[in-house]
Every structure is written in structure tokens, then in C-alpha cells.
């Protein structure tokens, strides 16, 4: 005798790489929260620099330390939760994108680390050089993070088309 397939026994689609839509939305929300927080931290530092607050060197040093730590956490999150799963389980085209994003992220991390290290013991006499470099570095970081966030959204969106 052949068993009848009941509605509850109907085959289900295999899970997507990042799980149900709620899981993908949570990853996107976390990525956006990291970026938003970084942008807030950068705006605060830019305000001090634009205002010529040379007396705030210690405050700027603390801001740089907190931003570097925050960006490190963000890097670990996006590599571990987004890029690496795509590299391991995504289709070839997405793997290429994720690998490229990882390399770009590592390069950006090196730029941030170099900036952070170079200005760790900023002196008032170095203020004009610091001000110019900080403004340029923050603008580049902001552009890179905005582009990266757009690409993360796309990776998460198209992940519904392939399974883990």
C-alpha cells in the first residue's frame, strides 16, 4: 500500500545559505549598526579636528583607540558571518565577490592600522599634518564602508538563490 503524502509531509526547499529571511535581516541589521556606529565615531572626531581643538589630543587618541577596536570587531563579524560562509558555500560568482571583499577589507584594515599607529603619540606640532591626513583617511574609510555595505546587502539578498 502506498502512503499518501500529507500536507505536513510535503518536501521543503533546502535552507538558504544564511537561513530564513529573519536571519539574513539580522545579519544586515548588525552590519548596518556597525557601520552607523563607526560613522558616528568618525563624525565626532571630525568635529574636533575641524574645530581646531588642538587641546583635545588625548580625547582624539581615545577616539582613535575606540574606533580601531570597533572596526576590528566589525571585521571579525563580516568575515566570520558573511564573507567566509559565501566563500565556502556560495556559487562561484558570489565566492569571487566575497574573496575580493575580504582582500579589500584586509587592505583597508592595514590603512587604518597604519594611520592609528602613526598618530598614536600625536603632538601639537604635528597638528597640521594630522588634520590633513585624518580628513583624507576618514573620507576614504567612509566611501569604502558605504560601498562595502551595499555589496553586503547584495550578497545577503542573492543568498536566497543558493543553498548551504
MDAnalysis code that builds the backbone (N, CA, C; Angstrom):
import MDAnalysis as mda
import numpy as np

u = mda.Universe.empty(492, n_residues=164, atom_resindex=np.repeat(np.arange(164), 3), trajectory=True)
u.add_TopologyAttr("name", ["N", "CA", "C"] * 164)
u.add_TopologyAttr("resid", np.arange(1, 165))
u.add_TopologyAttr("resname", ["UNK", "UNK", "UNK", "UNK", "UNK", "UNK", "UNK", "UNK", "UNK", "UNK", "UNK", "UNK", "UNK", "UNK", "UNK", "UNK", "UNK", "UNK", "UNK", "UNK", "UNK", "UNK", "UNK", "UNK", "UNK", "UNK", "UNK", "UNK", "UNK", "UNK", "UNK", "UNK", "UNK", "UNK", "UNK", "UNK", "UNK", "UNK", "UNK", "UNK", "UNK", "UNK", "UNK", "UNK", "UNK", "UNK", "UNK", "UNK", "UNK", "UNK", "UNK", "UNK", "UNK", "UNK", "UNK", "UNK", "UNK", "UNK", "UNK", "UNK", "UNK", "UNK", "UNK", "UNK", "UNK", "UNK", "UNK", "UNK", "UNK", "UNK", "UNK", "UNK", "UNK", "UNK", "UNK", "UNK", "UNK", "UNK", "UNK", "UNK", "UNK", "UNK", "UNK", "UNK", "UNK", "UNK", "UNK", "UNK", "UNK", "UNK", "UNK", "UNK", "UNK", "UNK", "UNK", "UNK", "UNK", "UNK", "UNK", "UNK", "UNK", "UNK", "UNK", "UNK", "UNK", "UNK", "UNK", "UNK", "UNK", "UNK", "UNK", "UNK", "UNK", "UNK", "UNK", "UNK", "UNK", "UNK", "UNK", "UNK", "UNK", "UNK", "UNK", "UNK", "UNK", "UNK", "UNK", "UNK", "UNK", "UNK", "UNK", "UNK", "UNK", "UNK", "UNK", "UNK", "UNK", "UNK", "UNK", "UNK", "UNK", "UNK", "UNK", "UNK", "UNK", "UNK", "UNK", "UNK", "UNK", "UNK", "UNK", "UNK", "UNK", "UNK", "UNK", "UNK", "UNK", "UNK", "UNK", "UNK", "UNK", "UNK", "UNK", "UNK"])
u.atoms.positions = np.array([
    [0.835, -1.159, 0.000],
    [0.000, 0.000, 0.000],
    [0.892, 1.239, 0.000],
    [0.543, 2.216, -0.802],
    [1.314, 3.439, -0.932],
    [0.805, 4.451, 0.081],
    [1.742, 5.063, 0.802],
    [1.364, 6.084, 1.786],
    [1.015, 7.376, 1.060],
    [-0.009, 7.991, 1.520],
    [-0.392, 9.280, 0.966],
    [0.477, 10.372, 1.587],
    [0.847, 11.321, 0.790],
    [1.640, 12.446, 1.292],
    [0.675, 13.454, 1.885],
    [0.873, 13.720, 3.128],
    [0.055, 14.701, 3.824],
    [0.682, 16.081, 3.655],
    [-0.103, 17.142, 3.787],
    [0.467, 18.494, 3.622],
    [1.674, 18.748, 4.516],
    [1.666, 18.202, 5.731],
    [2.797, 18.423, 6.640],
    [4.039, 17.663, 6.193],
    [3.846, 16.638, 5.348],
    [4.962, 15.829, 4.886],
    [5.512, 16.311, 3.544],
    [4.968, 17.398, 3.036],
    [5.388, 17.883, 1.723],
    [6.865, 18.251, 1.767],
    [7.587, 17.967, 0.681],
    [9.014, 18.318, 0.674],
    [9.191, 19.820, 0.836],
    [10.234, 20.170, 1.531],
    [10.526, 21.593, 1.735],
    [11.770, 21.953, 0.950],
    [11.878, 23.206, 0.644],
    [13.060, 23.694, -0.076],
    [14.261, 23.642, 0.859],
    [15.428, 23.353, 0.340],
    [16.618, 23.363, 1.192],
    [16.848, 24.769, 1.754],
    [17.473, 24.859, 2.911],
    [17.690, 26.177, 3.522],
    [18.658, 27.013, 2.696],
    [18.454, 28.317, 2.743],
    [19.388, 29.198, 2.060],
    [20.662, 29.301, 2.900],
    [21.683, 29.856, 2.323],
    [22.989, 29.929, 2.967],
    [22.928, 30.574, 4.353],
    [22.185, 31.634, 4.493],
    [22.140, 32.364, 5.762],
    [20.878, 32.063, 6.554],
    [20.144, 31.044, 6.162],
    [18.953, 30.670, 6.896],
    [17.734, 31.423, 6.421],
    [16.735, 31.496, 7.301],
    [15.480, 32.144, 6.917],
    [15.658, 33.651, 6.733],
    [14.670, 34.283, 6.132],
    [14.765, 35.736, 5.903],
    [15.092, 36.529, 7.163],
    [14.591, 36.082, 8.300],
    [14.852, 36.801, 9.555],
    [16.345, 36.788, 9.896],
    [17.002, 35.665, 9.610],
    [18.438, 35.566, 9.904],
    [19.234, 36.489, 8.991],
    [18.854, 36.527, 7.711],
    [19.540, 37.435, 6.776],
    [19.312, 38.885, 7.189],
    [18.080, 39.190, 7.590],
    [17.769, 40.560, 8.024],
    [18.579, 40.921, 9.268],
    [18.751, 39.960, 10.169],
    [19.530, 40.222, 11.388],
    [20.999, 40.488, 11.043],
    [21.552, 39.732, 10.090],
    [22.931, 39.978, 9.671],
    [23.069, 41.365, 9.055],
    [22.122, 41.722, 8.202],
    [22.166, 43.046, 7.576],
    [22.033, 44.139, 8.635],
    [21.129, 43.949, 9.585],
    [20.962, 44.939, 10.658],
    [22.254, 45.099, 11.458],
    [22.918, 43.984, 11.755],
    [24.172, 44.061, 12.511],
    [25.242, 44.791, 11.714],
    [25.357, 44.478, 10.420],
    [26.349, 45.158, 9.579],
    [26.064, 46.655, 9.543],
    [24.808, 47.011, 9.355],
    [24.440, 48.424, 9.297],
    [24.677, 49.116, 10.630],
    [24.446, 48.414, 11.733],
    [24.697, 49.005, 13.056],
    [26.191, 49.264, 13.264],
    [27.032, 48.317, 12.844],
    [28.481, 48.524, 12.951],
    [28.906, 49.757, 12.152],
    [28.411, 49.853, 10.931],
    [28.799, 50.974, 10.066],
    [28.271, 52.289, 10.633],
    [27.032, 52.287, 11.078],
    [26.444, 53.501, 11.650],
    [27.241, 53.981, 12.861],
    [27.616, 53.053, 13.722],
    [28.393, 53.410, 14.912],
    [29.759, 53.963, 14.512],
    [30.397, 53.331, 13.530],
    [31.704, 53.818, 13.066],
    [31.570, 55.229, 12.502],
    [30.524, 55.472, 11.719],
    [30.321, 56.799, 11.144],
    [30.088, 57.837, 12.237],
    [29.359, 57.484, 13.272],
    [29.141, 58.404, 14.396],
    [30.469, 58.732, 15.067],
    [31.288, 57.717, 15.286],
    [32.594, 57.935, 15.913],
    [33.474, 58.837, 15.041],
    [33.434, 58.611, 13.731],
    [34.244, 59.425, 12.826],
    [33.747, 60.867, 12.785],
    [32.422, 61.062, 12.786],
    [31.877, 62.436, 12.787],
    [32.315, 63.193, 14.030],
    [32.320, 62.533, 15.174],
    [32.751, 63.195, 16.414],
    [34.220, 63.612, 16.335],
    [35.044, 62.721, 15.810],
    [36.467, 63.061, 15.665],
    [36.652, 64.184, 14.643],
    [35.901, 64.115, 13.542],
    [35.989, 65.175, 12.526],
    [35.609, 66.532, 13.116],
    [34.610, 66.549, 13.990],
    [34.190, 67.814, 14.600],
    [35.319, 68.407, 15.441],
    [36.028, 67.570, 16.178],
    [37.155, 68.058, 16.978],
    [38.263, 68.601, 16.077],
    [38.551, 67.873, 15.010],
    [39.628, 68.280, 14.106],
    [39.234, 69.540, 13.335],
    [38.018, 69.571, 12.825],
    [37.560, 70.746, 12.064],
    [37.514, 71.980, 12.942],
    [37.224, 71.786, 14.225],
    [37.167, 72.908, 15.149],
    [38.528, 73.347, 15.647],
    [39.577, 72.679, 15.162],
    [40.922, 73.070, 15.572],
    [41.192, 72.822, 17.042],
    [40.594, 71.796, 17.598],
    [40.696, 71.513, 19.031],
    [42.022, 70.828, 19.372],
    [43.102, 71.564, 19.207],
    [44.433, 71.022, 19.485],
    [44.537, 70.566, 20.937],
    [43.808, 71.195, 21.809],
    [43.811, 70.804, 23.219],
    [43.124, 69.475, 23.474],
    [42.535, 68.894, 22.453],
    [41.808, 67.630, 22.592],
    [42.606, 66.439, 22.095],
    [43.921, 66.536, 22.105],
    [44.745, 65.444, 21.583],
    [44.488, 64.132, 22.328],
    [44.353, 64.198, 23.647],
    [44.100, 62.974, 24.422],
    [42.729, 62.398, 24.080],
    [41.749, 63.275, 23.899],
    [40.409, 62.822, 23.523],
    [40.439, 62.167, 22.145],
    [41.168, 62.771, 21.209],
    [41.301, 62.191, 19.869],
    [41.998, 60.830, 19.923],
    [43.004, 60.697, 20.774],
    [43.706, 59.417, 20.901],
    [42.741, 58.343, 21.404],
    [41.934, 58.689, 22.381],
    [40.928, 57.744, 22.882],
    [39.913, 57.382, 21.819],
    [39.504, 58.391, 21.032],
    [38.563, 58.131, 19.938],
    [39.171, 57.181, 18.911],
    [40.444, 57.388, 18.575],
    [41.108, 56.506, 17.613],
    [41.182, 55.082, 18.141],
    [41.498, 54.936, 19.425],
    [41.564, 53.601, 20.038],
    [40.201, 52.907, 19.974],
    [39.161, 53.634, 20.331],
    [37.807, 53.040, 20.314],
    [37.371, 52.705, 18.894],
    [37.670, 53.591, 17.940],
    [37.300, 53.323, 16.550],
    [38.059, 52.112, 16.017],
    [39.344, 52.028, 16.288],
    [40.136, 50.881, 15.822],
    [39.590, 49.579, 16.403],
    [39.239, 49.586, 17.679],
    [38.670, 48.379, 18.308],
    [37.317, 48.029, 17.680],
    [36.502, 49.040, 17.448],
    [35.185, 48.825, 16.839],
    [35.328, 48.261, 15.427],
    [36.230, 48.826, 14.644],
    [36.437, 48.336, 13.281],
    [36.986, 46.909, 13.290],
    [37.776, 46.568, 14.272],
    [38.262, 45.191, 14.402],
    [37.122, 44.219, 14.667],
    [36.207, 44.612, 15.552],
    [35.030, 43.766, 15.820],
    [34.174, 43.619, 14.570],
    [33.999, 44.730, 13.845],
    [33.214, 44.691, 12.614],
    [33.874, 43.775, 11.591],
    [35.190, 43.852, 11.471],
    [35.902, 42.996, 10.526],
    [35.698, 41.518, 10.874],
    [35.837, 41.168, 12.143],
    [35.636, 39.775, 12.547],
    [34.206, 39.320, 12.266],
    [33.237, 40.192, 12.525],
    [31.838, 39.855, 12.257],
    [31.605, 39.586, 10.776],
    [31.968, 40.524, 9.920],
    [31.626, 40.381, 8.497],
    [32.385, 39.235, 7.850],
    [33.632, 38.993, 8.268],
    [34.379, 37.864, 7.701],
    [33.769, 36.549, 8.178],
    [33.552, 36.432, 9.472],
    [33.054, 35.173, 10.034],
    [31.610, 34.859, 9.714],
    [30.779, 35.879, 9.658],
    [29.347, 35.657, 9.497],
    [28.848, 35.818, 8.063],
    [29.592, 36.530, 7.230],
    [29.100, 36.802, 5.870],
    [30.095, 36.305, 4.814],
    [31.293, 36.847, 4.798],
    [32.227, 36.525, 3.714],
    [32.634, 35.052, 3.707],
    [33.073, 34.534, 4.849],
    [33.549, 33.151, 4.888],
    [32.470, 32.141, 4.498],
    [31.241, 32.256, 4.998],
    [30.213, 31.312, 4.539],
    [29.974, 31.367, 3.029],
    [30.034, 32.553, 2.442],
    [29.850, 32.657, 0.996],
    [31.022, 32.000, 0.275],
    [32.241, 32.251, 0.749],
    [33.419, 31.643, 0.123],
    [33.324, 30.112, 0.192],
    [32.831, 29.590, 1.289],
    [32.750, 28.142, 1.460],
    [31.565, 27.502, 0.733],
    [30.423, 28.201, 0.691],
    [29.201, 27.543, 0.235],
    [28.460, 28.245, -0.902],
    [28.906, 29.405, -1.303],
    [28.189, 30.150, -2.334],
    [28.544, 29.700, -3.734],
    [27.803, 30.186, -4.712],
    [28.148, 29.891, -6.100],
    [29.435, 30.636, -6.483],
    [30.029, 30.214, -7.574],
    [31.338, 30.745, -7.986],
    [31.353, 32.270, -8.068],
    [30.327, 32.870, -8.654],
    [30.326, 34.324, -8.807],
    [30.299, 35.031, -7.453],
    [29.544, 34.504, -6.504],
    [29.494, 35.108, -5.173],
    [30.786, 34.865, -4.410],
    [31.408, 33.707, -4.623],
    [32.694, 33.435, -3.974],
    [33.733, 34.462, -4.387],
    [33.746, 34.789, -5.675],
    [34.696, 35.787, -6.176],
    [34.455, 37.137, -5.501],
    [33.194, 37.524, -5.410],
    [32.850, 38.795, -4.761],
    [33.283, 38.773, -3.300],
    [32.954, 37.695, -2.572],
    [33.291, 37.617, -1.146],
    [34.799, 37.613, -0.929],
    [35.531, 36.881, -1.763],
    [37.002, 36.877, -1.632],
    [37.573, 38.266, -1.875],
    [37.058, 38.936, -2.888],
    [37.524, 40.292, -3.193],
    [37.204, 41.229, -2.037],
    [36.015, 41.079, -1.461],
    [35.640, 41.921, -0.330],
    [36.558, 41.668, 0.863],
    [36.924, 40.409, 1.090],
    [37.853, 40.092, 2.172],
    [39.200, 40.783, 1.944],
    [39.717, 40.685, 0.720],
    [41.004, 41.317, 0.415],
    [40.927, 42.828, 0.576],
    [39.853, 43.427, 0.070],
    [39.670, 44.876, 0.223],
    [39.604, 45.254, 1.700],
    [38.918, 44.439, 2.477],
    [38.782, 44.699, 3.908],
    [40.133, 44.610, 4.607],
    [40.923, 43.588, 4.259],
    [42.258, 43.467, 4.863],
    [43.111, 44.692, 4.522],
    [43.052, 45.126, 3.266],
    [43.811, 46.309, 2.857],
    [43.354, 47.539, 3.646],
    [42.049, 47.716, 3.753],
    [41.520, 48.860, 4.495],
    [41.949, 48.785, 5.963],
    [41.944, 47.589, 6.516],
    [42.399, 47.406, 7.895],
    [43.853, 47.822, 8.071],
    [44.672, 47.512, 7.070],
    [46.083, 47.921, 7.124],
    [46.223, 49.436, 7.071],
    [45.401, 50.081, 6.251],
    [45.432, 51.546, 6.164],
    [45.041, 52.155, 7.507],
    [43.979, 51.634, 8.100],
    [43.513, 52.157, 9.393],
    [44.564, 51.909, 10.466],
    [45.146, 50.722, 10.485],
    [46.172, 50.405, 11.487],
    [47.390, 51.315, 11.328],
    [47.796, 51.542, 10.090],
    [48.942, 52.430, 9.859],
    [48.643, 53.850, 10.342],
    [47.444, 54.340, 10.036],
    [47.046, 55.677, 10.484],
    [47.030, 55.731, 12.012],
    [46.425, 54.735, 12.612],
    [46.305, 54.683, 14.067],
    [47.692, 54.644, 14.721],
    [48.570, 53.831, 14.180],
    [49.920, 53.700, 14.732],
    [50.733, 54.978, 14.541],
    [50.643, 55.554, 13.338],
    [51.414, 56.761, 13.029],
    [51.075, 57.910, 13.980],
    [49.794, 58.020, 14.342],
    [49.370, 59.169, 15.141],
    [49.109, 58.805, 16.596],
    [49.606, 57.687, 17.041],
    [49.376, 57.228, 18.417],
    [49.854, 58.258, 19.446],
    [50.963, 58.878, 19.175],
    [51.524, 59.860, 20.124],
    [51.574, 61.237, 19.462],
    [50.451, 61.659, 18.967],
    [50.322, 62.941, 18.273],
    [50.728, 64.097, 19.189],
    [51.567, 64.960, 18.639],
    [51.998, 66.169, 19.362],
    [51.368, 67.386, 18.690],
    [51.218, 68.434, 19.441],
    [50.592, 69.653, 18.918],
    [51.319, 70.180, 17.680],
    [52.624, 70.005, 17.625],
    [53.396, 70.499, 16.475],
    [53.050, 69.731, 15.192],
    [52.465, 68.561, 15.321],
    [52.108, 67.737, 14.156],
    [50.664, 67.958, 13.701],
    [49.970, 68.849, 14.396],
    [48.549, 69.054, 14.143],
    [48.200, 69.300, 12.671],
    [48.879, 70.199, 11.945],
    [48.502, 70.432, 10.543],
    [48.598, 69.169, 9.677],
    [49.659, 68.388, 9.871],
    [49.794, 67.141, 9.099],
    [48.705, 66.145, 9.496],
    [48.472, 66.045, 10.803],
    [47.444, 65.113, 11.281],
    [46.076, 65.501, 10.726],
    [45.770, 66.763, 10.815],
    [44.451, 67.248, 10.366],
    [44.211, 66.876, 8.898],
    [45.176, 67.107, 8.037],
    [45.025, 66.794, 6.620],
    [44.885, 65.284, 6.401],
    [45.743, 64.510, 7.046],
    [45.685, 63.058, 6.850],
    [44.415, 62.458, 7.442],
    [44.017, 62.946, 8.596],
    [42.811, 62.414, 9.239],
    [41.594, 62.665, 8.365],
    [41.483, 63.862, 7.826],
    [40.354, 64.207, 6.963],
    [40.319, 63.298, 5.736],
    [41.468, 63.089, 5.129],
    [41.567, 62.233, 3.943],
    [41.265, 60.768, 4.289],
    [41.805, 60.284, 5.397],
    [41.607, 58.888, 5.796],
    [40.143, 58.613, 6.124],
    [39.511, 59.520, 6.840],
    [38.100, 59.331, 7.201],
    [37.224, 59.341, 5.954],
    [37.497, 60.232, 5.012],
    [36.706, 60.272, 3.775],
    [36.855, 58.965, 2.996],
    [38.072, 58.457, 2.898],
    [38.311, 57.199, 2.197],
    [37.646, 56.033, 2.917],
    [37.746, 56.019, 4.229],
    [37.134, 54.961, 5.029],
    [35.614, 54.976, 4.869],
    [35.045, 56.155, 4.907],
    [33.593, 56.287, 4.752],
    [33.146, 55.768, 3.372],
    [33.833, 56.188, 2.317],
    [33.478, 55.709, 0.960],
    [33.587, 54.190, 0.865],
    [34.656, 53.652, 1.400],
    [34.875, 52.210, 1.343],
    [33.806, 51.448, 2.119],
    [33.473, 51.937, 3.297],
    [32.471, 51.249, 4.112],
    [31.080, 51.348, 3.498],
    [30.775, 52.476, 2.874],
    [29.471, 52.604, 2.191],
    [29.375, 51.616, 1.039],
    [30.431, 51.514, 0.235],
    [30.441, 50.573, -0.889],
    [30.378, 49.135, -0.382],
    [31.115, 48.846, 0.655],
    [31.117, 47.503, 1.220],
    [29.737, 47.122, 1.752],
    [29.081, 48.061, 2.410],
    [27.751, 47.780, 2.946],
    [26.761, 47.497, 1.819],
    [26.857, 48.225, 0.718],
    [25.995, 47.939, -0.443],
    [26.250, 46.529, -0.953],
    [27.519, 46.139, -1.021],
    [27.857, 44.795, -1.506],
    [27.380, 43.721, -0.523],
    [27.480, 43.975, 0.766],
    [26.977, 43.024, 1.770],
    [25.471, 42.838, 1.591],
    [24.752, 43.937, 1.401],
    [23.301, 43.828, 1.175],
    [23.015, 42.942, -0.031],
    [23.795, 43.128, -1.093],
    [23.583, 42.316, -2.301],
    [23.909, 40.854, -2.047],
    [25.012, 40.568, -1.345],
    [25.345, 39.175, -1.028],
    [24.228, 38.522, -0.222],
    [23.704, 39.235, 0.747],
    [22.633, 38.681, 1.571],
    [21.355, 38.499, 0.754],
    [21.079, 39.437, -0.122],
    [19.858, 39.350, -0.942],
    [19.930, 38.160, -1.887],
    [21.046, 37.995, -2.590],
    [21.118, 36.904, -3.562],
    [21.362, 35.556, -2.904],
    [21.674, 35.548, -1.620],
    [21.899, 34.270, -0.942],
    [20.649, 33.410, -0.926],
    [19.499, 34.021, -1.152],
    [18.265, 33.221, -1.194],
    [18.235, 32.329, -2.419],
    [19.101, 32.566, -3.385],
    [19.101, 31.806, -4.633],
    [19.960, 30.559, -4.568],
    [20.748, 30.392, -3.513],
    [21.559, 29.197, -3.405],
    [21.477, 28.634, -1.996],
    [21.817, 27.380, -1.859],
    [21.685, 26.690, -0.577],
    [23.048, 26.393, 0.014],
    [23.030, 26.178, 1.299],
    [24.285, 25.871, 2.001],
    [24.672, 24.427, 1.762],
])
